[in-house]
Amino acid sequence: MRGEIKLVAKIVNISKEVDSKQKFRDCFDEFSIVFFNSIQVPLRAGKFLEGRPEAGGVLINIKECKGKATIIFNSPGKFEVRTIHRNKNNPQVHINLIHNPQLDQSITVSPPENYISLRNNAIIYSLTLIILLLALLQTKII
């Protein structure tokens, strides 16, 4: 099983009085929404096994105010979303943690053992139902 996560980001107008998209275009040269320790899909040759941390995420097209990407994680844990951006008036790159106590913006990646355990439990449950069905059928026949 491949645990790909598809990300879609879009800048939207939050009110009729303010053109949020135009303000976004006027403010930023580059803007990305990323998860550190994730890997962008499709994998580049050799990147998955190098062991260097990456940041897979969505690079937002400034003109269209939207972007999409697919990422995977190669280790379990809880990963926070961050923004990496460069303002028009400041060429320095800024990295910010998105922190909003009302929303949980993190992604929790379970270890692969959890998937195997859930799959095995589903198989055991199915086999139990089949055995019960066969027992019921046998009692009606005899």
Buried (B, 14 or more C-beta within 10 A) or exposed (E): EEEEBEBEBEBEBEEEEEEEBEEBBEEBEEBBBBBBBBBBBEEEEEEEEEEEEBBBBBBBEBEEBBBEBBBBBEEEEEBEBBBBBBBEEEEEEEEEEEEEEEEEBEBEBEEEEEEEEEEEEEEEEEEEEEEEEEEEEEEEEE
